[in-house]
Amino acid sequence: MTIQLLEVPVVTVSVDESRWPDRDETLIFEHLLRYCSKFDPLPAITIAFEDSSAVIVRGHKYLFAAKALGRGVIRAVVTGNPRKLELEKFLAHCGAKILDWDAIKQAEERQPVITGWHVFFFAQPLSSDEKAAFDAVVASSFVNEGVRVTHDDAGPFAEFQAATPATDSLWMASYFNALMAFSRERAAIVSYQGRRFGVG
């Protein structure tokens, strides 16, 4: 099945909570907003066409984050099988464009290590010892990266940027096990990348 991926102006996507409500309770919007402010493009939302107009079906919080951050466009996967005329009319009307899903996927697969942001929110501000322990978890997970963790008690959150082997399942399992141990034994992690920690 071919995936139809578009880049659409944020303002052209409507919301109809009565028919397609935001059912994702794993994301914490304020935390997600902090994470999404760090990169572009944002994760794709899912839309459906109705009378050549787009309405969001899934990914509401990413759309809301795009609006809050002043992003002009967002990627969108089209659900269903829109008629060719309907798609062409939508593209012409709002200035959306078709993206090459296969090319994007292949480009991502060619980059097994991606430099990206890691954003954590905690249940309460960390003590000096807890910050040092968290930094040690990060340092042991990203060996030879020289990662600098920034802590902010006002969040309270911690964030850092690092080259991440996201496709390495063994590394990911080890990383998350270390984070889970820290959250359980030292200080509770509320969310990671905007998602409730340990959920999904």
Secondary structure, DSSP 8 states (H G I E B T S, - for coil): ----EEEEEGGGEE--TTTS-----SB-HHHHHHHHTT-SS---EEEEEETTEEEEEE-HHHHHHHHHTT-SEEEEEE-S---HHHHHHHHHHH--EEE-HHHHHHHHHT-SSEEEEEEEEESS---HHHHHHHHHHHHHHSTTS----EEETTTTEEEEEEEE-TT-HHHHHHHHHHHHHHHHHT--EEEETTEETT--
